[in-house]
Amino acid sequence: MMEVFIFLFFGIIVFSLMILGIVLWFLMLIDAVKRKFKNDNDKVIWIILIALLGIIGAIIYYFVIKRPNKH
């Protein structure tokens, strides 16, 4: 019986992380579409990277573009 609770606990954690990853990916994709870049090629490259790399691309975009511009 305890194994079922452990399985459910880890299942809920994994599911929550997946949902958070999808939300982060979606928000970074929207930010890349709306953001004014120095040239249009940068915008297209970032959109393609985020779309193709998924959560990894969204994390890279967050730390390279989004986070430094928070000042």
N, C-alpha and C positions, 0 to 999 in steps of 0.2 A: 504494500500500500504506500509506503514511503517513497518508493521509486516513482510512482505515478505523480506524486506531488513535486518531486525533483524534476521530472521530465516536463511537467506543466510550467514550473517556475522558469526553467531555462528556455522553454518554448516561448513563453511570454516575453522574456528578455530579448531573444533573437527577433521575434516579430516586431517588437518596439524599435529595435535598432534598424530593422529594414524600413519601417515607416519613416523614421527620422532621416534615413539616408535618401529616401525618395523625396521627402519634403525639401531637404537641403539641395538635392540635384535640381528640382523644379525651381526653387528660389534663385539659385545661381544662374540657371538658364534664362529666367526672366530678367535678372539683373544685367546679364550680358546683352540681351536684346535691347534693353532700354538705355544702357549706358552710352555716353558719348566718348568714343575713343579718338585718338589723334588721327587715325585714318581708318577707312572702312575695312581694309584688309585685316586689321587687328580684330575687329568685331566678328568678322566671318570666321577667322581662325579660332577664336575663343568659343564661339557657338558650336563649331564642328567638334572641337576638343571635348567640350562638356557633353555634347550629345553622344559622341562615340565612346568616351572613356567612362561615362556614367558617374558614379559617386567619386571615383578617383579624380576625374576631371573637375568635378564640382569642388572638391577639397583643394586641389591645386589652384583653381580660380579664386577661391575664397582667400587663400593666404597670399597669392601674388597680386591680385587686383583689388578685391573688395576690402580686405582688412587694412592695408596700408592707407587707403583713402578715407578712413574714418575720422581723421583729425578735424 
